[in-house]
Amino acid sequence: MEQSQRCILVLSHTAHADTRSACIEVSRQLRDAGVRPVLRESERDDLVADAPDLAHVALLEVDVDLDSIESAVVLGGDGTILRAAELVRGSTVPLIGVNLGHVGFLAELERAGITDAVNKVLARAYTVEERLTLSVRVKVAGDVVYETWALNEATIEKASRSRILDVVVEVDRRPLSQFSCDGVVLSTPTGSTAYAFSAGGPVVWPNVAAMVVVPISAHALFTRPLVVSPDSVTAVEILARGDSSGVLWCDGRRSFDLPAGARVVVKKAAQSVLLATVGESTFTDRLVSKFSLPVEGWRGPNARD
């Protein structure tokens, strides 16, 4: 798969017409600039009916391998970016997200800025942020039965709506608290604006090295959200009481059934995910924009108090 031409991966959820249109637009813009757009075969096939000129576009792992990719433009919502993260994690390929979904916190740019975004990608006018990910391990009776990872969060949830989950939370091999709940979210800073935020957790700036622990609908006094060191090892044990069982979800994409007595161990993973920033807006600006936060009365950074 040798080639000297610049290769940029274009990833999208091509089942939707608007996303197909955006994918076609980006692929043509890259091609017209002399850069080789690379698609996955299934997504290329979805585009051909609308764009026959893309029938012979380069295919990932067929014509071009991941190591030859310079960067990846991801078109869609947070779910699409999480799927893209699965593909590039552990590589040197940064993801540039263009939001075509709803809130889309992982994507920095909106649909209206797509042409400018590609121009900046072509000019390599972006900075790369290394985002912490979680290593997740499930143990039953002392044996490791499942291992995975998460960019946003690992969530231990009750398996049945009619049941409650009894858990013990442990930090750095010491028990912290036992309570009944609907679940527990263990989040990265990147995921702090997702499920953890909805469950009452704090917003954590992406450049803060930390892990957030957020109980969901807990029945106890000491069940406030916690922020722990990124070097801490946090565990959640499901107590063997009655028919207590749960489900582990990672990024809402990978799941594993947890029997009573299961132990979920979460720590910082060795491999990170690279997200690229091409705009001038800060994380604060994105919070204000995404949540429509009121900022009237702000006097500016030069105001004297």
C-alpha positions in Angstrom: 0.0 0.0 0.0 2.8 2.4 -0.8 2.0 5.9 -1.9 3.4 9.4 -1.5 0.2 11.4 -1.9 -1.3 12.8 1.2 -4.2 10.7 2.4 -7.1 12.0 4.6 -9.7 9.6 5.9 -13.4 10.7 5.7 -15.7 9.0 8.2 -19.4 9.4 8.4 -22.8 7.8 9.0 -23.9 7.6 5.4 -27.4 6.2 6.1 -28.6 9.8 6.4 -29.0 11.9 3.3 -27.5 15.1 4.9 -24.5 13.1 6.1 -24.0 11.6 2.6 -24.2 15.0 1.1 -21.5 16.3 3.5 -19.3 13.3 2.9 -19.5 13.8 -0.9 -18.7 17.5 -0.5 -15.7 16.9 1.7 -14.3 14.0 -0.5 -14.6 16.2 -3.6 -12.9 19.2 -1.9 -10.0 17.0 -0.8 -9.7 15.4 -4.2 -9.8 18.7 -6.0 -7.0 20.0 -3.7 -4.8 17.1 -4.8 -5.2 15.1 -1.6 -6.4 11.5 -1.6 -9.7 11.1 0.2 -10.0 7.6 1.8 -13.3 6.0 2.7 -14.4 2.7 4.2 -15.8 0.4 1.6 -19.4 0.3 3.1 -19.5 4.1 3.2 -18.1 4.5 -0.4 -20.8 2.1 -1.6 -23.5 4.2 0.0 -22.2 7.3 -1.8 -21.9 5.9 -5.3 -25.6 6.3 -6.2 -25.4 10.0 -5.5 -21.8 10.5 -6.6 -20.6 8.1 -9.3 -17.3 10.1 -9.5 -16.4 8.6 -6.1 -16.8 5.0 -7.3 -13.0 4.6 -7.4 -12.1 6.5 -4.3 -9.3 4.9 -2.2 -10.5 2.4 0.4 -9.1 2.1 3.9 -7.1 -1.1 4.5 -7.6 -2.0 0.8 -5.7 0.8 -1.0 -4.4 2.7 2.0 -3.6 1.4 5.5 -4.2 3.4 8.7 -0.5 4.2 9.2 -0.6 6.2 5.9 -3.5 8.4 7.0 -2.6 11.9 7.9 -5.8 12.9 9.7 -9.5 11.9 9.7 -12.5 14.2 9.1 -15.5 12.8 11.0 -19.0 13.9 9.9 -21.9 13.3 12.3 -22.8 13.4 15.9 -20.9 12.1 19.0 -21.9 8.5 18.2 -20.1 8.8 14.8 -17.0 10.2 16.5 -17.0 7.4 19.1 -17.1 4.9 16.3 -14.2 6.7 14.6 -12.3 6.6 17.9 -12.6 2.8 17.9 -10.9 2.8 14.5 -8.0 5.1 15.1 -7.3 4.6 18.8 -3.6 3.8 19.4 -2.6 5.3 16.0 -1.2 8.8 15.3 -4.4 9.8 13.3 -6.2 12.8 14.9 -9.9 13.2 14.5 -11.5 16.4 13.3 -15.2 16.4 14.1 -17.9 18.2 12.2 -21.2 18.1 14.0 -24.2 16.9 12.0 -26.1 15.6 15.0 -27.7 17.3 18.0 -25.5 18.6 20.8 -22.4 17.0 19.4 -19.9 17.9 22.1 -17.1 15.9 20.7 -17.3 17.8 17.4 -15.8 21.2 17.4 -17.3 22.5 14.2 -20.9 22.8 12.8 -22.2 22.0 9.3 -22.0 25.6 8.1 -18.2 25.7 8.7 -17.4 22.5 6.8 -15.6 24.1 3.8 -13.4 26.2 6.0 -12.7 23.2 8.2 -11.4 21.2 5.3 -9.3 24.1 4.1 -7.7 24.2 7.5 -7.1 20.5 7.4 -5.5 20.8 4.0 -3.2 23.6 5.4 -2.5 21.4 8.5 -3.8 24.5 10.5 -4.9 22.5 13.5 -3.6 21.6 17.0 -3.9 18.1 18.4 -5.2 17.2 21.8 -4.4 13.9 23.5 -7.6 12.7 25.2 -7.4 10.3 28.2 -9.2 7.0 27.8 -10.3 4.3 30.3 -9.2 0.7 30.6 -12.1 -1.4 31.8 -11.8 -4.9 33.2 -14.5 -7.2 34.6 -13.6 -9.9 37.1 -15.9 -12.7 38.4 -14.6 -14.9 41.2 -11.1 -13.5 40.7 -11.0 -14.3 37.0 -10.9 -11.6 34.3 -13.9 -12.3 32.0 -14.0 -9.2 29.9 -11.8 -6.3 28.9 -12.5 -3.2 26.9 -12.0 0.6 27.0 -13.9 3.9 26.8 -13.3 7.5 25.6 -16.4 9.0 27.3 -17.5 6.7 30.1 -17.9 3.2 31.5 -21.4 2.8 33.1 -22.5 0.1 35.5 -26.3 -0.1 35.3 -29.0 -2.2 36.8 -30.1 -5.0 34.5 -33.9 -4.7 35.2 -36.1 -1.6 35.7 -37.9 -3.4 38.5 -34.7 -4.1 40.5 -32.2 -2.0 42.3 -28.4 -2.4 42.1 -26.4 -2.8 45.4 -22.8 -1.7 44.9 -19.6 -0.9 46.8 -17.3 1.7 45.3 -13.6 1.4 45.9 -10.8 3.8 45.2 -7.1 2.8 45.2 -7.9 -0.6 46.8 -9.8 0.9 49.7 -13.6 0.8 50.1 -15.3 4.2 49.9 -19.0 3.7 50.1 -21.8 1.1 49.7 -25.2 2.1 48.4 -28.2 1.0 46.4 -28.7 2.8 43.0 -29.6 2.6 39.4 -26.0 2.6 38.4 -22.6 4.3 38.5 -20.9 6.3 35.8 -17.1 6.4 35.6 -16.2 9.2 33.1 -13.2 10.8 31.5 -13.0 14.6 31.2 -14.0 14.2 27.6 -17.2 12.3 28.7 -18.0 14.7 31.6 -20.5 16.6 29.3 -22.2 13.4 28.3 -23.9 10.8 30.6 -22.0 11.9 33.7 -23.3 15.4 33.3 -26.9 14.2 32.8 -26.5 12.2 36.0 -25.4 15.3 38.0 -21.7 15.2 37.6 -19.4 18.2 37.1 -18.2 19.6 33.8 -14.4 18.9 33.6 -12.2 20.8 31.1 -10.7 18.3 28.6 -7.1 19.3 29.5 -7.7 18.3 33.2 -6.2 14.9 34.0 -8.9 13.2 36.2 -11.6 10.6 36.4 -15.2 11.4 37.5 -17.4 9.0 39.5 -21.1 9.7 39.4 -23.7 7.5 41.2 -27.1 7.4 39.4 -30.2 7.8 41.6 -28.4 6.5 44.7 -30.2 5.8 48.0 -27.6 7.0 50.5 -26.3 10.2 52.1 -22.7 10.1 50.7 -23.4 9.7 47.0 -22.1 13.0 45.6 -20.0 13.0 42.4 -16.3 12.4 42.9 -13.3 13.6 41.0 -10.3 11.3 41.5 -6.7 11.2 40.2 -6.1 9.8 36.7 -3.6 7.5 38.4 -6.2 6.1 40.7 -7.8 2.7 40.2 -11.5 2.7 40.8 -13.6 -0.4 41.2 -17.4 -1.0 41.5 -18.5 -4.3 43.0 -22.0 -5.6 42.6 -23.1 -7.1 45.9 -24.4 -10.7 45.8 -27.8 -9.8 47.2 -30.9 -11.6 45.8 -31.3 -11.2 42.1 -28.9 -8.2 41.9 -27.3 -8.1 38.4 -26.1 -5.4 36.1 -24.9 -4.4 32.7 -21.7 -2.7 31.8 -21.8 -0.2 28.9 -18.8 1.6 27.5 -19.4 4.7 25.4 -22.9 3.3 24.8 -21.5 1.0 22.2 -20.0 -2.1 24.0 -21.9 -4.0 26.6 -21.3 -6.9 29.0 -23.7 -8.6 31.4 -22.6 -8.4 35.1 -23.7 -11.1 37.4 -24.0 -10.6 41.2 -20.5 -10.5 42.6 -18.9 -9.0 39.5 -16.2 -6.5 40.0 -15.6 -3.7 37.4 -12.1 -2.2 37.6 -11.4 1.1 35.8 -8.2 3.0 35.4 -6.4 5.2 32.9 -5.6 3.4 29.7 -2.2 3.3 28.1 -3.6 4.3 24.7 -5.2 7.7 24.1 -7.4 9.2 21.3 -6.2 12.2 19.4 -8.8 15.0 18.7 -7.8 18.0 16.5 -8.9 21.5 17.1 -9.1 23.7 13.9 -11.1 26.6 15.2 -10.3 29.5 17.5 -13.1 28.9 20.0 -12.2 27.6 23.4 -14.0 24.9 25.5 -15.7 27.7 27.4 -17.1 29.1 24.1 -18.4 25.6 23.2 -20.1 25.3 26.6 -21.8 28.6 26.1 -22.8 27.7 22.5 -24.0 24.1 23.1 -26.0 24.9 26.3 -27.1 28.4 25.3 -25.7 29.8 28.5 -26.5 33.4 29.3 -23.4 35.6 29.3 -25.1 39.1 29.2 -23.2 41.6 31.3 -19.8 40.2 30.7 -17.4 43.1 30.5 -14.5 41.4 28.8 -11.0 40.2 29.8 -9.8 43.8 30.2 -12.4 44.8 32.7 -11.0 46.1 36.0 -12.7 44.8 39.1 
